[in-house]
Amino acid sequence: MIALIAVVFGLKPAILSAASTPSMGSLAPEFTLPSQEGVPIRLNDYRAKWVVLYFYPKDFTSGCTIEAHNFQRDQPKYQQEGTVVLGVSVQSADSHKQFCTKGGLNFKLLADTDHKVSSDYGSLTDLGLVKFASRHTFIINPEGKVAKVFTEVDPKKHSEEVLAALAELQKQSATSQ
């Protein structure tokens, strides 16, 4: 019991040391990461498009599989809105490739194996010996600015939630022009 308490209190500073998420209206941190095909993907390649950048803990886990399948199910809706969905976790491109093959996913999953992008987006959970991406999502507008941040995510209904927020953001963007 004492050892467990020591471990929990020993990890507390590591958990609290996570960077904060980019604020709405700020420029989204730029990155280049390999996709499941091993092809480098740059956020800047999607300027002039809306981007849903979602971070998830681990390939093949139940919540992550549900979330990915729902984003896949809704791909036609995202494409209709001119929006690209990009998933990010700290697993390798090979793990992502296997996850996409098994799950029938055809959108990009990006490998953040050095944890830099997850950290830049305030989406890295660091438990000392184990690091993984926190379940966060960012909607990035065509100018490359963070338009919406989700830090409380329910994988079962998140894609619908993102689509609703995206529709509202696009409507606001159209009326302000």
Order of alpha helices (4+ residues) and beta strands (2+ residues): alpha-beta-beta-beta-alpha-alpha-beta-alpha-beta-alpha-beta-beta-beta-beta-alpha
